[in-house]
């Protein structure tokens, strides 16, 4: 049996923990949380990122993956790759197109389109272990 008052518990309850910092008074509206409970399911609105990197870097990873699928032999010989050119819109470039300089933190690596593209090329995946 789980804890009672999982939503309302003053210390560690869902609403207390996730309502903090909202700047609103009250910090949460219980009626809004429970409205349609058991009848309306929100799971179709939940999305999970496929890569452990900033979302704006995902197209770079997707492009490398597509090349790996279409040209498996050539892409396995990644040491012969001389250049990867990423073309990005202004917003993506501003957030993830900067030149990565070593030493690079794991968070910095997750924010770098160049780093994640090469990570996909070398490791064939961009998961937490790569950072």
C-alpha positions in Angstrom: 0.0 0.0 0.0 1.4 3.4 -0.9 1.4 6.5 1.2 -1.8 8.3 2.0 -2.3 11.8 0.8 0.3 11.4 -1.9 -0.9 14.7 -3.4 -1.6 16.8 -0.3 1.2 15.7 2.1 2.8 18.9 3.4 6.3 17.5 3.2 7.2 15.6 0.0 3.7 15.5 -1.4 3.3 15.9 -5.2 1.5 19.2 -5.0 3.8 20.7 -2.4 7.0 19.7 -4.3 5.8 20.7 -7.8 4.0 23.8 -6.7 7.0 25.4 -5.1 8.3 28.4 -6.9 5.1 29.0 -9.0 4.8 32.5 -7.5 1.1 31.9 -7.2 -1.2 32.0 -4.3 -2.4 29.3 -3.8 0.6 27.5 -5.3 -1.7 24.8 -6.7 -5.4 24.2 -7.5 -6.4 20.7 -6.4 -9.6 20.8 -8.3 -7.7 21.5 -11.6 -5.4 18.5 -10.8 -8.2 16.1 -10.2 -10.7 17.4 -12.8 -11.6 14.4 -15.0 -9.5 12.0 -12.9 -10.1 8.5 -14.1 -11.9 9.7 -17.2 -9.5 12.0 -19.0 -6.0 10.6 -19.6 -3.0 12.8 -20.3 -0.5 10.2 -21.5 -0.9 11.1 -25.1 0.4 14.6 -24.3 3.6 13.3 -22.7 6.7 13.4 -24.9 10.1 11.9 -24.2 13.2 13.2 -25.9 15.0 10.4 -27.8 18.5 11.8 -27.0 20.2 13.0 -23.9 20.8 16.4 -25.4 19.2 19.8 -25.8 16.2 19.5 -28.1 17.5 22.0 -30.7 20.5 19.6 -31.3 18.2 16.7 -32.2 18.0 17.5 -35.9 21.8 17.3 -36.1 21.7 13.8 -34.5 18.8 12.8 -36.8 20.8 13.8 -39.9 23.8 11.7 -38.9 21.6 8.8 -38.1 19.9 9.0 -41.5 23.3 9.1 -43.2 24.3 6.0 -41.1 21.2 4.2 -42.3 21.6 5.2 -46.0 25.4 4.8 -46.2 26.3 2.2 -43.5 29.7 1.2 -44.9 30.9 4.8 -45.5 29.6 6.0 -42.1 31.3 3.1 -40.2 34.6 4.4 -41.5 34.1 7.6 -39.5 37.9 8.2 -39.2 37.9 9.1 -42.9 35.2 11.8 -42.5 37.0 15.1 -43.1 34.1 17.5 -42.4 30.6 17.7 -41.1 28.8 20.9 -41.9 25.7 21.7 -39.9 23.2 24.2 -41.2 21.0 25.6 -38.6 18.3 28.3 -38.2 19.2 31.3 -36.1 17.5 30.1 -32.9 19.2 26.6 -33.1 22.5 28.2 -34.0 22.3 30.7 -31.1 21.7 27.9 -28.6 23.7 25.0 -29.9 25.8 26.2 -32.8 28.7 27.7 -30.8 32.2 26.2 -31.2 32.8 23.7 -28.5 36.2 24.3 -26.7 37.9 21.8 -24.4 37.6 21.2 -21.6 33.8 20.9 -22.1 31.4 20.0 -19.2 28.8 17.3 -19.7 26.1 20.0 -19.8 28.1 22.0 -22.4 28.4 18.8 -24.5 24.7 18.3 -24.3 24.1 21.8 -25.6 26.6 21.5 -28.6 25.2 20.5 -31.9 28.7 19.7 -33.1 29.5 17.5 -30.1 26.2 15.5 -30.3 26.5 15.0 -34.1 30.0 13.6 -33.7 28.9 11.5 -30.7 26.2 9.9 -32.9 28.8 9.3 -35.6 31.3 7.6 -33.3 29.1 5.9 -30.7 25.9 5.4 -32.8 23.9 6.8 -29.9 23.5 9.9 -27.8 22.5 8.7 -24.4 23.5 9.8 -20.8 26.6 7.5 -20.9 28.0 9.6 -23.7 28.3 12.6 -21.4 
